[in-house]
Amino acid sequence: MYSYEERIRAIKFYINCGYNAAYTVRKLGYPDESQIPRWYKEYVNNNDLHKERTKWLKYSDKEKRIAVDYYFAPWGPVHLKHNTVYIPDRPCSSLTYRNNTPETRK
């Protein structure tokens, strides 16, 4: 991740070099030339670049809380409450622990 100042410097150099990303990368030492046009596009659209990295969250805090509450609820995850080993890819091969104990195999 490059700092805000480094990205602004790269954009200004990119503009001064006639929008040549390969030349900009060679002169400034960036590893890839594909990011420079993206920064330029953001700079043109917003008249500035983002100052901090925005983190994308897969689940919201509310969704996480619901999942934890469900897990610890008395009815909770059924496949764990009944001592069942469940393989999601093969639902027909789920094994019940109680049926495979030595006492029941006699």
MARKOL-435692 format. One record per atom (N, C-alpha, C, O): x, y, z; residue number from 1; atom name. Coordinates in nm, 2 decimals. Layout:
<atoms>
      xx      yy      zz  seq  atom
       X       Y       Z  NUM    CA
...
</atoms>
This chain:
<atoms>
      xx      yy      zz  seq  atom
    0.08   -0.12    0.00    1     N
    0.00    0.00    0.00    1    CA
    0.09    0.12    0.00    1     C
    0.19    0.13    0.08    1     O
    0.06    0.21   -0.08    2     N
    0.13    0.34   -0.10    2    CA
    0.06    0.45   -0.02    2     C
   -0.06    0.45   -0.01    2     O
    0.14    0.54    0.03    3     N
    0.09    0.65    0.11    3    CA
    0.02    0.75    0.02    3     C
    0.03    0.74   -0.11    3     O
   -0.06    0.83    0.07    4     N
   -0.13    0.93    0.00    4    CA
   -0.04    1.02   -0.08    4     C
   -0.06    1.05   -0.20    4     O
    0.07    1.06   -0.02    5     N
    0.17    1.15   -0.09    5    CA
    0.24    1.08   -0.20    5     C
    0.26    1.14   -0.31    5     O
    0.27    0.95   -0.19    6     N
    0.33    0.88   -0.30    6    CA
    0.24    0.86   -0.42    6     C
    0.28    0.87   -0.53    6     O
    0.11    0.84   -0.39    7     N
    0.01    0.83   -0.50    7    CA
   -0.01    0.96   -0.57    7     C
   -0.02    0.96   -0.69    7     O
   -0.02    1.07   -0.50    8     N
   -0.04    1.20   -0.56    8    CA
    0.08    1.23   -0.64    8     C
    0.07    1.28   -0.76    8     O
    0.20    1.20   -0.59    9     N
    0.33    1.22   -0.67    9    CA
    0.32    1.14   -0.80    9     C
    0.36    1.19   -0.90    9     O
    0.28    1.02   -0.79   10     N
    0.27    0.93   -0.91   10    CA
    0.17    0.99   -1.01   10     C
    0.20    0.98   -1.13   10     O
    0.06    1.04   -0.96   11     N
   -0.05    1.09   -1.05   11    CA
    0.01    1.21   -1.12   11     C
   -0.01    1.23   -1.25   11     O
    0.07    1.30   -1.05   12     N
    0.12    1.43   -1.11   12    CA
    0.23    1.39   -1.21   12     C
    0.24    1.45   -1.32   12     O
    0.32    1.29   -1.18   13     N
    0.42    1.25   -1.28   13    CA
    0.36    1.19   -1.40   13     C
    0.40    1.21   -1.51   13     O
    0.25    1.11   -1.38   14     N
    0.18    1.04   -1.49   14    CA
    0.12    1.15   -1.58   14     C
    0.13    1.13   -1.70   14     O
    0.06    1.25   -1.53   15     N
    0.01    1.36   -1.61   15    CA
    0.12    1.43   -1.69   15     C
    0.10    1.46   -1.81   15     O
    0.23    1.47   -1.62   16     N
    0.34    1.54   -1.68   16    CA
    0.41    1.45   -1.79   16     C
    0.47    1.51   -1.89   16     O
    0.40    1.32   -1.78   17     N
    0.47    1.23   -1.88   17    CA
    0.38    1.20   -2.00   17     C
    0.41    1.11   -2.08   17     O
    0.26    1.26   -2.01   18     N
    0.17    1.24   -2.12   18    CA
    0.09    1.11   -2.10   18     C
    0.07    1.04   -2.20   18     O
    0.06    1.08   -1.98   19     N
   -0.03    0.96   -1.94   19    CA
    0.04    0.83   -1.99   19     C
   -0.03    0.74   -2.04   19     O
    0.17    0.82   -1.97   20     N
    0.24    0.70   -2.00   20    CA
    0.27    0.62   -1.87   20     C
    0.36    0.66   -1.79   20     O
    0.19    0.52   -1.84   21     N
    0.20    0.45   -1.71   21    CA
    0.33    0.37   -1.71   21     C
    0.39    0.36   -1.60   21     O
    0.37    0.31   -1.82   22     N
    0.49    0.23   -1.81   22    CA
    0.61    0.31   -1.78   22     C
    0.70    0.27   -1.70   22     O
    0.62    0.43   -1.84   23     N
    0.73    0.52   -1.81   23    CA
    0.73    0.57   -1.66   23     C
    0.83    0.58   -1.60   23     O
    0.61    0.60   -1.61   24     N
    0.59    0.64   -1.47   24    CA
    0.64    0.53   -1.38   24     C
    0.71    0.56   -1.28   24     O
    0.60    0.41   -1.41   25     N
    0.64    0.30   -1.32   25    CA
    0.79    0.28   -1.32   25     C
    0.85    0.25   -1.22   25     O
    0.85    0.29   -1.44   26     N
    1.00    0.27   -1.45   26    CA
    1.07    0.38   -1.37   26     C
    1.17    0.35   -1.30   26     O
    1.03    0.50   -1.38   27     N
    1.10    0.61   -1.32   27    CA
    1.07    0.62   -1.17   27     C
    1.17    0.65   -1.09   27     O
    0.95    0.59   -1.12   28     N
    0.92    0.59   -0.98   28    CA
    0.94    0.46   -0.91   28     C
    0.95    0.46   -0.78   28     O
    0.96    0.35   -0.98   29     N
    0.99    0.22   -0.92   29    CA
    0.87    0.15   -0.86   29     C
    0.88    0.07   -0.77   29     O
    0.75    0.17   -0.92   30     N
    0.63    0.10   -0.87   30    CA
    0.64   -0.04   -0.94   30     C
    0.69   -0.05   -1.05   30     O
    0.58   -0.14   -0.87   31     N
    0.59   -0.28   -0.93   31    CA
    0.50   -0.31   -1.05   31     C
    0.53   -0.39   -1.13   31     O
    0.39   -0.23   -1.06   32     N
    0.29   -0.27   -1.16   32    CA
    0.23   -0.14   -1.22   32     C
    0.21   -0.04   -1.15   32     O
    0.21   -0.14   -1.35   33     N
    0.16   -0.02   -1.42   33    CA
    0.01   -0.01   -1.42   33     C
   -0.04    0.09   -1.47   33     O
   -0.06   -0.12   -1.38   34     N
   -0.20   -0.12   -1.39   34    CA
   -0.27   -0.03   -1.29   34     C
   -0.38    0.02   -1.31   34     O
   -0.20    0.00   -1.18   35     N
   -0.26    0.08   -1.07   35    CA
   -0.26    0.23   -1.10   35     C
   -0.35    0.30   -1.05   35     O
   -0.16    0.27   -1.17   36     N
   -0.15    0.42   -1.20   36    CA
   -0.28    0.47   -1.27   36     C
   -0.33    0.58   -1.22   36     O
   -0.33    0.41   -1.38   37     N
   -0.45    0.46   -1.44   37    CA
   -0.57    0.46   -1.35   37     C
   -0.66    0.54   -1.35   37     O
   -0.58    0.36   -1.26   38     N
   -0.69    0.35   -1.16   38    CA
   -0.68    0.47   -1.06   38     C
   -0.78    0.53   -1.03   38     O
   -0.56    0.50   -1.02   39     N
   -0.55    0.62   -0.93   39    CA
   -0.58    0.75   -1.00   39     C
   -0.65    0.83   -0.95   39     O
   -0.54    0.75   -1.13   40     N
   -0.57    0.87   -1.21   40    CA
   -0.72    0.89   -1.23   40     C
   -0.78    1.00   -1.22   40     O
   -0.79    0.78   -1.26   41     N
   -0.94    0.78   -1.27   41    CA
   -1.01    0.83   -1.14   41     C
   -1.10    0.91   -1.15   41     O
   -0.96    0.78   -1.03   42     N
   -1.02    0.82   -0.90   42    CA
   -0.99    0.97   -0.88   42     C
   -1.07    1.04   -0.83   42     O
   -0.87    1.01   -0.92   43     N
   -0.83    1.15   -0.90   43    CA
   -0.92    1.24   -0.98   43     C
   -0.96    1.35   -0.94   43     O
   -0.94    1.20   -1.11   44     N
   -1.03    1.28   -1.20   44    CA
   -1.17    1.29   -1.15   44     C
   -1.24    1.39   -1.15   44     O
   -1.23    1.17   -1.11   45     N
   -1.37    1.16   -1.07   45    CA
   -1.39    1.24   -0.94   45     C
   -1.50    1.30   -0.92   45     O
   -1.30    1.23   -0.84   46     N
   -1.33    1.28   -0.71   46    CA
   -1.24    1.41   -0.68   46     C
   -1.26    1.46   -0.57   46     O
   -1.16    1.45   -0.77   47     N
   -1.07    1.56   -0.75   47    CA
   -0.97    1.54   -0.64   47     C
   -0.91    1.63   -0.59   47     O
   -0.96    1.42   -0.60   48     N
   -0.86    1.38   -0.49   48    CA
   -0.86    1.23   -0.48   48     C
   -0.94    1.16   -0.54   48     O
   -0.76    1.18   -0.41   49     N
   -0.75    1.04   -0.38   49    CA
   -0.79    1.01   -0.24   49     C
   -0.79    1.09   -0.15   49     O
   -0.83    0.88   -0.22   50     N
   -0.87    0.85   -0.08   50    CA
   -0.75    0.85    0.01   50     C
   -0.64    0.82   -0.03   50     O
   -0.77    0.90    0.13   51     N
   -0.66    0.91    0.22   51    CA
   -0.63    0.79    0.30   51     C
   -0.51    0.76    0.34   51     O
   -0.73    0.71    0.33   52     N
   -0.72    0.59    0.41   52    CA
   -0.77    0.47    0.33   52     C
   -0.85    0.49    0.24   52     O
   -0.73    0.36    0.36   53     N
   -0.78    0.24    0.30   53    CA
   -0.91    0.20    0.36   53     C
   -0.93    0.20    0.48   53     O
   -1.01    0.18    0.27   54     N
   -1.14    0.14    0.32   54    CA
   -1.14   -0.02    0.32   54     C
   -1.12   -0.08    0.22   54     O
   -1.18   -0.07    0.44   55     N
   -1.18   -0.22    0.45   55    CA
   -1.33   -0.26    0.42   55     C
   -1.42   -0.21    0.48   55     O
   -1.33   -0.36    0.34   56     N
   -1.46   -0.42    0.30   56    CA
   -1.49   -0.54    0.40   56     C
   -1.41   -0.63    0.41   56     O
   -1.60   -0.53    0.46   57     N
   -1.64   -0.64    0.56   57    CA
   -1.73   -0.74    0.49   57     C
   -1.83   -0.70    0.43   57     O
   -1.70   -0.87    0.51   58     N
   -1.79   -0.97    0.45   58    CA
   -1.92   -0.98    0.52   58     C
   -2.03   -0.99    0.46   58     O
   -1.92   -0.96    0.65   59     N
   -2.04   -0.97    0.73   59    CA
   -2.05   -0.85    0.82   59     C
   -1.95   -0.80    0.87   59     O
   -2.17   -0.79    0.84   60     N
   -2.19   -0.68    0.93   60    CA
   -2.18   -0.73    1.07   60     C
   -2.19   -0.84    1.10   60     O
   -2.17   -0.63    1.16   61     N
   -2.17   -0.66    1.31   61    CA
   -2.30   -0.73    1.35   61     C
   -2.30   -0.82    1.43   61     O
   -2.41   -0.68    1.29   62     N
   -2.54   -0.74    1.32   62    CA
   -2.55   -0.89    1.28   62     C
   -2.60   -0.97    1.35   62     O
   -2.50   -0.92    1.16   63     N
   -2.50   -1.05    1.11   63    CA
   -2.41   -1.15    1.19   63     C
   -2.45   -1.26    1.22   63     O
   -2.30   -1.09    1.24   64     N
   -2.21   -1.17    1.32   64    CA
   -2.28   -1.20    1.46   64     C
   -2.27   -1.32    1.51   64     O
   -2.34   -1.10    1.51   65     N
   -2.41   -1.12    1.64   65    CA
   -2.52   -1.23    1.63   65     C
   -2.54   -1.31    1.72   65     O
   -2.60   -1.22    1.52   66     N
   -2.70   -1.32    1.50   66    CA
   -2.65   -1.46    1.49   66     C
   -2.70   -1.55    1.55   66     O
   -2.53   -1.48    1.42   67     N
   -2.47   -1.61    1.40   67    CA
   -2.42   -1.66    1.54   67     C
   -2.44   -1.78    1.57   67     O
   -2.36   -1.58    1.62   68     N
   -2.31   -1.62    1.75   68    CA
   -2.43   -1.65    1.84   68     C
   -2.43   -1.75    1.92   68     O
   -2.53   -1.57    1.84   69     N
   -2.65   -1.60    1.92   69    CA
   -2.72   -1.73    1.88   69     C
   -2.76   -1.81    1.97   69     O
   -2.72   -1.76    1.75   70     N
   -2.78   -1.88    1.71   70    CA
   -2.70   -2.00    1.75   70     C
   -2.75   -2.11    1.79   70     O
   -2.57   -1.99    1.74   71     N
   -2.48   -2.10    1.78   71    CA
   -2.49   -2.14    1.92   71     C
   -2.49   -2.26    1.95   71     O
   -2.50   -2.04    2.01   72     N
   -2.51   -2.07    2.15   72    CA
   -2.65   -2.08    2.21   72     C
   -2.67   -2.10    2.33   72     O
   -2.75   -2.07    2.12   73     N
   -2.89   -2.09    2.16   73    CA
   -2.91   -2.24    2.20   73     C
   -2.84   -2.32    2.15   73     O
   -3.01   -2.26    2.28   74     N
   -3.04   -2.40    2.32   74    CA
   -3.07   -2.50    2.20   74     C
   -3.03   -2.61    2.21   74     O
   -3.14   -2.44    2.10   75     N
   -3.16   -2.52    1.98   75    CA
   -3.05   -2.53    1.89   75     C
   -3.03   -2.62    1.81   75     O
   -2.96   -2.43    1.89   76     N
   -2.83   -2.41    1.82   76    CA
   -2.81   -2.50    1.70   76     C
   -2.91   -2.54    1.63   76     O
   -2.69   -2.52    1.66   77     N
   -2.66   -2.60    1.54   77    CA
   -2.69   -2.75    1.57   77     C
   -2.63   -2.81    1.65   77     O
   -2.79   -2.79    1.50   78     N
   -2.85   -2.93    1.52   78    CA
   -2.74   -3.03    1.50   78     C
   -2.74   -3.13    1.57   78     O
   -2.66   -3.02    1.40   79     N
   -2.56   -3.13    1.37   79    CA
   -2.46   -3.14    1.48   79     C
   -2.39   -3.24    1.49   79     O
   -2.44   -3.04    1.57   80     N
   -2.35   -3.05    1.68   80    CA
   -2.42   -3.10    1.81   80     C
   -2.36   -3.16    1.89   80     O
   -2.55   -3.07    1.82   81     N
   -2.62   -3.10    1.94   81    CA
   -2.65   -3.25    1.95   81     C
   -2.67   -3.31    2.06   81     O
   -2.66   -3.32    1.83   82     N
   -2.70   -3.46    1.83   82    CA
   -2.58   -3.55    1.81   82     C
   -2.60   -3.67    1.76   82     O
   -2.46   -3.50    1.83   83     N
   -2.34   -3.58    1.81   83    CA
   -2.33   -3.64    1.67   83     C
   -2.29   -3.76    1.65   83     O
   -2.36   -3.56    1.57   84     N
   -2.36   -3.60    1.43   84    CA
   -2.24   -3.54    1.36   84     C
   -2.21   -3.42    1.37   84     O
   -2.17   -3.62    1.28   85     N
   -2.07   -3.57    1.20   85    CA
   -2.13   -3.56    1.06   85     C
   -2.18   -3.65    1.00   85     O
   -2.13   -3.43    1.01   86     N
   -2.20   -3.40    0.89   86    CA
   -2.10   -3.35    0.79   86     C
   -2.02   -3.25    0.82   86     O
   -2.09   -3.41    0.67   87     N
   -2.00   -3.37    0.57   87    CA
   -2.08   -3.30    0.46   87     C
   -2.16   -3.36    0.39   87     O
   -2.07   -3.16    0.45   88     N
   -2.16   -3.09    0.36   88    CA
   -2.15   -3.13    0.22   88     C
   -2.26   -3.12    0.15   88     O
   -2.04   -3.17    0.17   89     N
   -2.03   -3.21    0.03   89    CA
   -2.10   -3.35    0.00   89     C
   -2.15   -3.37   -0.11   89     O
   -2.12   -3.43    0.10   90     N
   -2.18   -3.56    0.09   90    CA
   -2.29   -3.58    0.19   90     C
   -2.26   -3.64    0.29   90     O
   -2.41   -3.52    0.18   91     N
   -2.51   -3.52    0.28   91    CA
   -2.56   -3.67    0.31   91     C
   -2.61   -3.69    0.42   91     O
   -2.54   -3.76    0.21   92     N
   -2.59   -3.89    0.23   92    CA
   -2.50   -3.97    0.32   92     C
   -2.53   -4.08    0.37   92     O
   -2.37   -3.92    0.34   93     N
   -2.28   -4.00    0.42   93    CA
   -2.26   -3.94    0.56   93     C
   -2.15   -3.96    0.62   93     O
   -2.36   -3.88    0.61   94     N
   -2.35   -3.82    0.75   94    CA
   -2.36   -3.94    0.85   94     C
   -2.44   -4.03    0.83   94     O
   -2.27   -3.94    0.95   95     N
   -2.27   -4.05    1.04   95    CA
   -2.31   -4.01    1.18   95     C
   -2.28   -3.90    1.22   95     O
   -2.39   -4.09    1.24   96     N
   -2.43   -4.06    1.38   96    CA
   -2.34   -4.13    1.47   96     C
   -2.32   -4.25    1.46   96     O
   -2.29   -4.05    1.57   97     N
   -2.19   -4.10    1.66   97    CA
   -2.25   -4.21    1.75   97     C
   -2.19   -4.32    1.78   97     O
   -2.38   -4.19    1.79   98     N
   -2.45   -4.29    1.88   98    CA
   -2.46   -4.43    1.81   98     C
   -2.45   -4.53    1.88   98     O
   -2.48   -4.43    1.68   99     N
   -2.50   -4.56    1.61   99    CA
   -2.37   -4.63    1.59   99     C
   -2.37   -4.75    1.55   99     O
   -2.26   -4.56    1.60  100     N
   -2.13   -4.62    1.58  100    CA
   -2.05   -4.65    1.70  100     C
   -1.93   -4.68    1.69  100     O
   -2.11   -4.64    1.82  101     N
   -2.03   -4.67    1.94  101    CA
   -2.02   -4.82    1.96  101     C
   -2.11   -4.89    1.90  101     O
   -1.92   -4.87    2.03  102     N
   -1.91   -5.01    2.05  102    CA
   -2.03   -5.08    2.11  102     C
   -2.06   -5.20    2.08  102     O
   -2.10   -5.01    2.20  103     N
   -2.22   -5.07    2.26  103    CA
   -2.33   -5.11    2.16  103     C
   -2.40   -5.21    2.18  103     O
   -2.35   -5.02    2.06  104     N
   -2.46   -5.05    1.97  104    CA
   -2.42   -5.14    1.86  104     C
   -2.51   -5.19    1.78  104     O
   -2.29   -5.17    1.84  105     N
   -2.25   -5.26    1.73  105    CA
   -2.25   -5.41    1.77  105     C
   -2.23   -5.49    1.69  105     O
   -2.29   -5.44    1.89  106     N
   -2.29   -5.58    1.94  106    CA
   -2.39   -5.66    1.87  106     C
   -2.41   -5.78    1.90  106     O
</atoms>
